[in-house]
Amino acid sequence: MSPSLADRLFEARHARFVGRDGELSVFESALRAETLPFFILHIFGPGGVGKSTLLQEFAFLSEQYGARPVYLDARYVDLSPDSFIKALGTSLGHNNSASIPDMLDATQRLLERDHAQWLARLNKLFRSGTPPEMPLDGRYRGELVALDLAPGLTQLFQSITAAWMPWLGKTFNASQERGDNIFTQDSYLLARLFNPFYRGFIADQPGTYRGFAFHTYMAPGLMDTDRIVLKIDYDLKENPAPTVRRILDELVQIDEDLYLGKAHVRWWWGGWQTVAYFTLRRDIVSA
């Protein structure tokens, strides 16, 4: 079997690595020793001197000696034994040691620390999901968990949605393979202002209304072509063409009655961009 792209990139980085002979020798001697000369090896220094690259070389050496390296970033682990054990179990591939909601909560805590890492973890969690086991039917509570628009614009919308989130979730009609979105009533006038010719808003429960219908079907992911996902497609003639019809949501199941979604936008020049991640849970409550 030919090596994967990740393997080829790692080999290329390894081939360019030079120096650090003393540190590599110390680590390799520990790998060869019958009795470990130490249990903890500290690596310290200012940013940018190559600490992470050296750790990658330690991992490479470990694999050469048949020892499995495990990467665990303590910056994103709560300071408790239970959190450490759960994070370690996840890194080892023991998925039952940390629940999916716990993993999702930990991922969201990266927001203020490392935006790129935060999105990468959400994408990894999305790719680990499966097509929904059963057709979605009924009401689902929604939560926006990430935005990725453009520098400055992302932070602006995050500030707005932190103070006011009009989107509450979605409804699905499994037999018709259709559905629509649920919004808080206090956003209705603003929605009409931005969509003056749209006639798809309908009354819902007290304090909410519905709008922007979609149809659903299973297909390969837009960005994840090797994954089958539930498509939530807004390209319907009743939706506003300049805006809503350019949106395509994708959904996978990541736990019992818990779904993770990606929202894509097709820009006017034809390119697609993933702009948001969201979750859906069974049984939405009214506003």
Secondary structure, DSSP 8 states (H G I E B T S, - for coil): ----HHHHHHHHHHHH----HHHHHHHHHHHH-SS-S-S------STTSSHHHHHHHHHHHHHHTT-------GGGS-SSHHHHHHHHHHHTT-GGGS-HHHHHHHHHTTTTT-HHHHHHHHHHHHHT-BS-SS---EEEEEEEEEE--STTHHHHHHHHHHH---EEEEEEETTTTEEEEEEEGGGHHHHHHH-TT----EE-STTEEEEEEEEEEEEE-SS-TTSEEEEEE---TTS-TTTGGGEEEEEEEEETTEEEEEEEEE-TTS-EEEEEEEEEEES----
